[in-house]
Amino acid sequence: MDTFLNACRSVIGATHVLTSAEDTAPYLTDWRRRYTGKACAVLKPADTQELAALVRLCNEHKVPMVPQGGNTGLVLGGIPDDSGKAVVLSLTRLNSIRHTDPVNNTITVEAGCILKNIQTAASDAGRLFPLSLAAEGSCTIGGNLSTNAGGTAVLRYGNTRELCLGLEVVTPQGDIWNGLRGLRKDNTGYDLRDLYIGAEGTLGLITAAVLKLFPQPKAQLTALAALRTPDDALRLLSLTQSYCVSSLTGFELMSGFCIKLVNQHFPSMRLPFAEEHAQYVLLELSDNESEEHAQAMLEHVISAALQQDLIQDAIVARSIAQSQAIWDFREHIPLAQAAEGKNIKHDVSIPISHIGDFIRTTDALLQQSFPGARMVTFGHLGDGNLHYNVAHPEQETDKSFLQKQTTVNRVVHDSVHQHGGSISAEHGIGALKRTEILRYKSDVEMQLMRSIKQALDPLNLMNPGKLL
Ligand SMILES: Cc1cc2nc3c(=O)[nH]c(=O)nc-3n(C[C@H](O)[C@H](O)[C@H](O)COP(=O)(O)OP(=O)(O)OC[C@H]3O[C@@H](n4cnc5c(N)ncnc54)[C@H](O)[C@@H]3O)c2cc1C
């Protein structure tokens, strides 16, 4: 091991080869602090060439590699196992914005760029990079691409996959593939780019990407509607889409229980409704004409929804501060949930038309098996993505409830499968769900995935134990 580490030091400099417990600790524990792995070192190369040289050394010495960006992933994909044999390859020093092309509407960035910095660079060029999620101040674009992250604007702009035109990748053998093409049309064979996106670092290391930019909207407007049921929320979605078409950029469902939790744990935060309601929807419009145009569209939708008795009440934000306050409410749900205690989380996606039935059926199944379990249901309804989380019954401790995690997961995931959904909508598989997917993916699909892995990484050195 000493020979290997000394060779690494000669490639990237001793200060970028971290081995002490103190230096490596932040790279070895996951964001939610559920698991701590071990590594023989954390390596922090400065550029693609240094990274490729390290990968060749790992091949020579048969050292497993765990790629890592901002370490905000939620499925233990970027954390090594506890054998201590692997190195963590941290991409955070590859953080340059290489090129912005406002005419081609593209930006070329290195993998370790923090998402927030890419949004700012796009905005400085008079453009929008629409990927946005609560971890945007810490997560990197390499991690976003590798997990095909979703976030709050998928409804209009798609997942990270849809926002990427080209990639630069270091292969598991240490070769560099330059696929940094800023093309919207390129039918010249297998799409290698799409292979690496969402691969969770198991097929190679993404070192740079060409991303799509968009015109900045002239106005962004947020509204909050109170309703009775998720089915009414789906009818509101159809109504809004038919009137606002692609101007609708956000459509988030929050159950009344989520709102109660936020009120309880953040007493200064209040929704501006006189009464409590069973469900709430946050709507966001991004308009390319004007603030007045956006306001008129939103008011039209709300009055039509009131007339059709789809909603019971609604408010439209009158200022950026009011819009921010509504989004803050949405983003405080996970924090309120954590303050309430541990709960069993599911990041699932369901065909949008089946969501109402999914929630009704699965809530009932859980109540049968775990009477009193409290449902913390919220999420990106417009994308068919629910954070369908289950908190312990009031009379039970979260510790004893967590012991039932496998059974709770089984009830929820089986129901997701029966409704034609996916057990991981946007967080990925990582180490956390790799046995769970075996139950829901066909043998043919698993075998195809294993064949790809075997062809590209025959020594199984690239993020072993993750995804497959
Ligand atoms: C508060 C919070 C909110 C979140 N909200 C959302 C959300 O709304 N939508 C959503 O989709 N996700 C969300 N996430 C999870 C999301 O997956 C991550 O935040 C983000 O996409 C991961 O980026 P990262 O740089 O932190 O990657 P890491 O956590 O470092 O890594 C994630 C995975 O990608 C691999 N990887 C990282 N960089 C590279 C690279 N350059 N090349 C190859 N593989 C690589 C790792 O090995 C690992 O498997 C949230 C997380 C938090 C903590």
The ligand as a MOL file (V3000), in Angstrom:
LIG
                    3D

  0  0  0     0  0            999 V3000
M  V30 BEGIN CTAB
M  V30 COUNTS 53 58 0 0 0
M  V30 BEGIN ATOM
M  V30 1 C -30.8430 18.4890 1.2750 0
M  V30 2 C -30.7980 17.6050 0.0540 0
M  V30 3 C -31.7540 17.7730 -0.9380 0
M  V30 4 C -31.7230 16.9620 -2.0810 0
M  V30 5 N -32.6780 17.1680 -3.0190 0
M  V30 6 C -32.6490 16.4270 -4.1350 0
M  V30 7 C -33.6150 16.6460 -5.1520 0
M  V30 8 O -34.5110 17.4800 -5.0440 0
M  V30 9 N -33.5040 15.8890 -6.2720 0
M  V30 10 C -32.5350 14.9420 -6.4220 0
M  V30 11 O -32.4770 14.2890 -7.4670 0
M  V30 12 N -31.6380 14.6880 -5.4660 0
M  V30 13 C -31.6570 15.4070 -4.3290 0
M  V30 14 N -30.7330 15.1620 -3.3630 0
M  V30 15 C -29.7870 14.0350 -3.5410 0
M  V30 16 C -28.8790 14.2130 -4.7470 0
M  V30 17 O -28.5390 12.9670 -5.3270 0
M  V30 18 C -27.6090 14.9540 -4.5250 0
M  V30 19 O -27.7770 16.1120 -3.7800 0
M  V30 20 C -26.7290 15.2860 -5.7510 0
M  V30 21 O -27.2070 14.9670 -7.0280 0
M  V30 22 C -25.4610 14.5140 -5.5580 0
M  V30 23 O -24.3760 15.3250 -5.9000 0
M  V30 24 P -23.0010 15.1980 -5.0940 0
M  V30 25 O -21.9930 16.0150 -5.8150 0
M  V30 26 O -23.1820 15.5120 -3.6700 0
M  V30 27 O -22.6700 13.6570 -5.3090 0
M  V30 28 P -22.1020 12.5900 -4.2610 0
M  V30 29 O -23.0210 12.4190 -3.1240 0
M  V30 30 O -20.6970 12.9120 -3.9510 0
M  V30 31 O -22.1420 11.2720 -5.1710 0
M  V30 32 C -23.3570 10.7380 -5.5980 0
M  V30 33 C -23.0810 9.5470 -6.5340 0
M  V30 34 O -22.4540 9.9870 -7.7340 0
M  V30 35 C -21.1420 9.4170 -7.8730 0
M  V30 36 N -20.2870 10.5030 -8.3750 0
M  V30 37 C -20.1080 11.7380 -7.8370 0
M  V30 38 N -19.3440 12.4840 -8.6470 0
M  V30 39 C -19.0160 11.7040 -9.7060 0
M  V30 40 C -18.2590 11.9010 -10.8890 0
M  V30 41 N -17.6690 13.0750 -11.1580 0
M  V30 42 N -18.1410 10.8770 -11.7740 0
M  V30 43 C -18.7310 9.6820 -11.5340 0
M  V30 44 N -19.4670 9.4420 -10.4280 0
M  V30 45 C -19.6170 10.4420 -9.5380 0
M  V30 46 C -20.7670 8.9000 -6.4940 0
M  V30 47 O -19.8970 7.7870 -6.5660 0
M  V30 48 C -22.1280 8.5070 -5.9470 0
M  V30 49 O -22.4970 7.2430 -6.4270 0
M  V30 50 C -30.7260 15.9530 -2.2080 0
M  V30 51 C -29.7730 15.7990 -1.2110 0
M  V30 52 C -29.8080 16.6020 -0.0870 0
M  V30 53 C -28.7760 16.3970 0.9740 0
M  V30 END ATOM
M  V30 BEGIN BOND
M  V30 1 1 1 2
M  V30 2 1 2 3
M  V30 3 2 2 52
M  V30 4 2 3 4
M  V30 5 1 4 5
M  V30 6 1 4 50
M  V30 7 2 5 6
M  V30 8 1 6 7
M  V30 9 1 6 13
M  V30 10 2 7 8
M  V30 11 1 7 9
M  V30 12 1 9 10
M  V30 13 2 10 11
M  V30 14 1 10 12
M  V30 15 2 12 13
M  V30 16 1 13 14
M  V30 17 1 14 15
M  V30 18 1 14 50
M  V30 19 1 15 16
M  V30 20 1 16 17
M  V30 21 1 16 18
M  V30 22 1 18 19
M  V30 23 1 18 20
M  V30 24 1 20 21
M  V30 25 1 20 22
M  V30 26 1 22 23
M  V30 27 1 23 24
M  V30 28 2 24 25
M  V30 29 1 24 26
M  V30 30 1 24 27
M  V30 31 1 27 28
M  V30 32 2 28 29
M  V30 33 1 28 30
M  V30 34 1 28 31
M  V30 35 1 31 32
M  V30 36 1 32 33
M  V30 37 1 33 34
M  V30 38 1 33 48
M  V30 39 1 34 35
M  V30 40 1 35 36
M  V30 41 1 35 46
M  V30 42 1 36 37
M  V30 43 1 36 45
M  V30 44 2 37 38
M  V30 45 1 38 39
M  V30 46 1 39 40
M  V30 47 2 39 45
M  V30 48 1 40 41
M  V30 49 2 40 42
M  V30 50 1 42 43
M  V30 51 2 43 44
M  V30 52 1 44 45
M  V30 53 1 46 47
M  V30 54 1 46 48
M  V30 55 1 48 49
M  V30 56 2 50 51
M  V30 57 1 51 52
M  V30 58 1 52 53
M  V30 END BOND
M  V30 END CTAB
M  END
